[in-house]
């Protein structure tokens, strides 16, 4: 049996994903359909997408993980609340995710979102959340309007450095109403140099800006790359071939496997993982050792010792 940890998941719930974000995704779906002569009303598409975000306690996610052979997953909790109406404050999101972990023991790690514009009060709240809920890492969403090397984030990084917590950074495109400039992977470089004992994971780095992400991972000992969204990007209809090329770049010791569920849900989570694990393409020519690194060992190397299953 292959141990599989998904390093990039979200709870498919409107409690955490604001309607504005769903509407942004719907606009891209409508653009895609329109180019093929299928006219759709954005509101109807948004309603259909929102209806898929009702798994508030992650029961559906756990069921799909079981069917797909995924042992554990990282739940990423972006902080959209300073940019999008209807998004929860980090404290409320952390409390809810703690309830999910109690409901599904041993299945999830949780990285909570922070924002440098919250100032010292945000830093104190973050430290309290780490202590109170045993959080496993930080989730940054620079498209909300800040650089991952913003000095306002350094107090968070100091806490992460002390507690061996990883920092997961969204890179690449996202919702149309957000800012793409701060999400270039090179924006992480200064922070990675200033905090060499903090592990930074480039979210979607195996999907977009691949060459830049790979060379950062090659030359910065504390930078890793994530594959999240590999089967959902419209630019990658042949995603098995893309993953196979990625796994031949020589940085498999720095790549963390992640799906970005629930995006992959539309392709069928079980079938998606069957193609990854048993299909002829994804791991063609990839050694068994590298396969283990990609599917679970690299994530364990990033996590704090107390968060690892054997702890």
Protein Blocks (a to p, Z undefined) as FASTA:
>chain_A
ZZdddfbdcdddfklmcfklmmmmmmmmmmmmmmnopacdfklmmmmmmmmmmcfnommm
mmmmmmnopabdcdddddfklmbghiacfklmmmmmmmmmmmmghkaccdddddfklomm
lmmmmmmmmmmnopabdcddfknopafkbfklmmmmmmmmmnopacdddedjddfkbcfk
lmpfklmmmmmmmmmmbccddehklmgoklmmmmmmmmmmkbccdfehklmcfklmblml
mmmmmmmnopammcccdehiaklmmnopmlmmmmmmmmmklmgoiafklmmmmmmmmmmm
mpcfklpmkZZ
